[in-house]
Every structure is written in C-alpha cells, then in structure tokens.
C-alpha cells in the first residue's frame, strides 16, 4: 500500500515504504507527454502516514519513521533530502490518500497469440497458356516445356565408344530448338514435343 498526492498542474507524487526505504515517484502528465522520476531514501520504517506540504521553499514531504522525522524536497522532478527541518509555519498541507498500488502499474493484459494455420500448397501458376508447377520445377507454354529435372537419355542414344576410343557417328546429338530434348541427326520431328525439325 502507498500514498498518492495530487500536486496540481498534471503532477502527482506517490509515496511508499518498502522495508526501511521510502520510495518517492513524481509523475507529470501533459497533452501527448508523460514523465516520471523515482528515488529511494533509507529513512527507516514509517510510524505514521506521510504528509505533503506546500511551503515557501516549494513542496516538502514530511515522514515520521522509527529513525525520526525526515523531510524530502520536491522541485519539479528533482528530489532531495533536507538536512534540517524547514520552516513549515505557513505551509499548506495537501490531501494525501492511500492507494492499493502505484498508478500505471495495472497494465492491460495482452491477448494470447493464436498459432497461424498451416498454409495450403499453392496451385500451379497459370498465365495465359503458360503453366508453372513449383513441385516439379517445370514450366510449359504451348508446345514448349522447360524443367529443372535433368532429361535422362534413352538407352538407344547412350554413348558408345569403339575399340579405338573414338565416338561413333550415332553418338553425335543435336537438341530440339523448341523443348531442348536431345535428337539424333536424321530425325524430322522431335519425339518429345512433335516440333518439325530443320
């Protein structure tokens, strides 16, 4: 439990005794701006509620503790302990009320974050007559077909070498200008896409 005092002009002071320490928090609120400064002083345990007074030297907090009386000066957001008791003959006491907790400590709890649902696989992309498939890493547009997968040569077109180590004439290959499939000299049409060859 602590004590709160409204100093006016958007300024408040919060006082709390924690074990043998007095915590003083001065908060200022202006349109679009908030400031807060806190200090702790080893005053001992309180024996009576604190007092806040407006005096000729400014605001003074008077504390009654098991180590005697303490006086804390408040000048704007600056806090300091006074070495000797100030003259409080004409000081005006301000209203101090007990509060359950420090203002601003009750922050709203954030709602729990729900996990994102699993994404469904993307369908093949189509643009006009062009089709792309991410799963097979291939693209087809009309009779043209491109794929990231290597095209396996057929058994009939496998490399052969003669006993002298030179390549045979069957081994020389060309490629279809439309789909890139390997073709042999003499082919009139591409066996893969049907494109008429040169």
C-alpha positions as CSV (number, residue, x, y, z in Angstrom):
1,X,0.0,0.0,0.0
2,X,1.2,3.5,-0.8
3,X,0.1,7.1,-0.7
4,X,-0.8,9.4,-3.6
5,X,-1.0,13.2,-3.6
6,X,-2.2,15.4,-6.5
7,X,0.2,18.4,-6.7
8,X,-1.9,20.1,-9.4
9,X,-0.9,21.1,-13.0
10,X,-0.9,17.5,-14.0
11,X,1.7,16.4,-11.4
12,X,1.3,13.7,-8.7
13,X,3.6,12.2,-6.1
14,X,3.4,8.6,-5.0
15,X,5.0,7.6,-1.7
16,X,5.7,4.0,-0.5
17,X,7.6,2.5,2.4
18,X,9.3,-0.8,1.4
19,X,11.2,-2.3,4.4
20,X,13.4,0.5,5.6
21,X,13.3,2.5,2.3
22,X,11.0,5.3,1.2
23,X,10.2,5.3,-2.5
24,X,9.1,8.6,-4.0
25,X,7.8,8.8,-7.6
26,X,6.9,12.1,-9.2
27,X,4.8,11.8,-12.4
28,X,3.9,14.6,-14.8
29,X,1.2,14.4,-17.4
30,X,0.9,16.9,-20.3
31,X,-1.1,16.5,-23.5
32,X,0.8,13.9,-25.6
33,X,3.6,13.6,-23.0
34,X,4.2,11.7,-19.7
35,X,7.3,11.9,-17.5
36,X,8.1,10.0,-14.3
37,X,11.1,10.1,-11.9
38,X,11.7,7.9,-8.9
39,X,14.1,7.9,-6.0
40,X,14.7,5.8,-2.9
41,X,15.8,7.0,0.5
42,X,17.0,5.0,3.5
43,X,14.6,6.6,6.1
44,X,13.6,3.6,8.2
45,X,10.1,2.2,8.7
46,X,7.2,4.7,8.8
47,X,5.4,5.1,12.1
48,X,2.6,7.3,10.6
49,X,1.2,8.2,7.2
50,X,3.4,10.8,5.3
51,X,2.4,14.4,4.8
52,X,2.9,16.6,1.7
53,X,3.1,20.4,2.3
54,X,3.3,23.4,0.0
55,X,5.8,25.8,1.7
56,X,7.8,28.9,0.8
57,X,10.7,26.7,-0.4
58,X,8.4,24.5,-2.6
59,X,6.8,21.1,-1.9
60,X,8.0,19.2,1.1
61,X,7.3,15.6,2.1
62,X,7.3,15.0,5.9
63,X,7.9,11.5,7.0
64,X,7.5,10.0,10.6
65,X,9.8,7.0,10.9
66,X,11.4,4.9,13.6
67,X,14.6,6.9,12.9
68,X,12.9,10.2,13.5
69,X,11.4,12.8,11.1
70,X,12.6,13.2,7.5
71,X,12.0,15.9,5.0
72,X,12.2,15.5,1.3
73,X,12.1,18.4,-1.1
74,X,10.3,18.2,-4.5
75,X,11.5,20.8,-7.0
76,X,9.8,19.8,-10.4
77,X,11.1,16.2,-10.9
78,X,14.1,16.7,-8.7
79,X,14.0,15.0,-5.2
80,X,16.4,15.6,-2.4
81,X,16.6,15.0,1.4
82,X,16.8,18.2,3.5
83,X,19.5,18.1,6.2
84,X,17.5,20.2,8.6
85,X,13.8,20.8,9.2
86,X,12.4,23.6,7.1
87,X,10.2,26.3,8.4
88,X,6.7,25.0,7.9
89,X,4.8,27.6,10.0
90,X,2.8,28.9,7.0
91,X,3.0,25.6,5.0
92,X,-0.3,24.5,3.4
93,X,-1.0,20.7,3.8
94,X,-2.1,18.9,0.6
95,X,-4.5,15.9,0.6
96,X,-2.8,12.5,0.7
97,X,-4.8,9.4,0.1
98,X,-3.9,5.8,0.5
99,X,-3.9,3.6,-2.7
100,X,-3.7,-0.1,-3.2
101,X,-0.9,0.2,-5.9
102,X,1.2,2.6,-7.8
103,X,-0.7,4.4,-10.6
104,X,0.0,3.0,-14.0
105,X,1.0,-0.5,-12.6
106,X,-2.2,-2.1,-13.7
107,X,-1.4,-2.6,-17.4
108,X,-3.9,-4.4,-19.6
109,X,-3.0,-8.0,-20.3
110,X,-2.2,-8.8,-23.9
111,X,-4.4,-11.4,-25.6
112,X,-2.7,-14.7,-26.2
113,X,-1.4,-15.1,-29.7
114,X,-3.0,-17.9,-31.6
115,X,-0.8,-20.0,-33.9
116,X,-1.1,-19.4,-37.6
117,X,-2.9,-22.1,-39.6
118,X,-0.9,-24.2,-41.9
119,X,-0.7,-22.8,-45.4
120,X,-2.2,-24.9,-48.2
121,X,0.1,-25.7,-51.1
122,X,0.0,-23.2,-54.0
123,X,-1.8,-24.4,-57.1
124,X,0.2,-24.3,-60.3
125,X,0.6,-20.8,-61.6
126,X,-1.0,-20.0,-65.0
127,X,-0.6,-17.0,-67.2
128,X,-2.5,-17.3,-70.5
129,X,-1.3,-20.6,-71.9
130,X,1.8,-20.7,-69.7
131,X,1.7,-23.1,-66.7
132,X,4.3,-23.3,-63.9
133,X,4.5,-26.1,-61.3
134,X,6.7,-25.5,-58.2
135,X,6.6,-29.1,-57.1
136,X,8.2,-30.5,-60.3
137,X,10.0,-27.2,-61.1
138,X,8.7,-27.2,-64.6
139,X,7.1,-24.6,-66.9
140,X,5.0,-25.3,-70.0
141,X,3.9,-22.7,-72.6
142,X,2.1,-24.1,-75.6
143,X,4.3,-26.9,-77.1
144,X,7.4,-25.6,-75.2
145,X,8.3,-27.4,-72.0
146,X,11.1,-26.5,-69.6
147,X,12.1,-28.4,-66.5
148,X,14.8,-28.2,-63.8
149,X,14.9,-32.0,-63.7
150,X,17.6,-33.4,-66.0
151,X,16.4,-35.2,-69.0
152,X,17.6,-38.8,-68.9
153,X,19.0,-40.0,-72.3
154,X,17.2,-43.0,-73.8
155,X,19.1,-46.3,-73.9
156,X,19.2,-46.2,-77.7
157,X,21.0,-42.9,-77.5
158,X,23.5,-43.9,-74.8
159,X,27.2,-43.0,-75.5
160,X,29.1,-45.7,-77.2
161,X,32.8,-45.8,-78.0
162,X,34.6,-48.0,-80.5
163,X,37.7,-50.0,-79.6
164,X,39.9,-47.2,-80.8
165,X,38.3,-44.9,-78.2
166,X,36.7,-42.5,-80.7
167,X,33.0,-41.7,-80.7
168,X,30.7,-43.3,-83.3
169,X,28.5,-41.3,-85.7
170,X,25.3,-42.4,-83.7
171,X,26.6,-40.6,-80.7
172,X,26.5,-37.1,-82.2
173,X,23.4,-35.3,-81.0
174,X,21.5,-32.2,-81.6
175,X,18.8,-30.7,-79.5
176,X,15.2,-29.6,-80.3
177,X,15.0,-25.8,-80.6
178,X,11.5,-25.9,-79.2
179,X,11.8,-28.0,-76.0
180,X,15.6,-28.8,-75.7
181,X,15.2,-32.6,-75.9
182,X,18.1,-34.5,-77.4
183,X,17.6,-35.6,-81.0
184,X,19.7,-37.6,-83.5
185,X,20.6,-36.4,-86.9
186,X,18.0,-37.5,-89.4
187,X,15.0,-37.0,-87.1
188,X,12.4,-35.0,-88.9
189,X,10.2,-34.4,-85.7
190,X,11.0,-34.1,-82.1
191,X,9.9,-37.2,-80.2
192,X,9.1,-35.2,-77.1
193,X,7.1,-32.2,-78.4
194,X,6.5,-33.0,-82.0
195,X,8.2,-29.9,-83.3
196,X,9.2,-30.2,-87.0
197,X,13.0,-30.2,-87.2
198,X,15.1,-28.2,-89.7
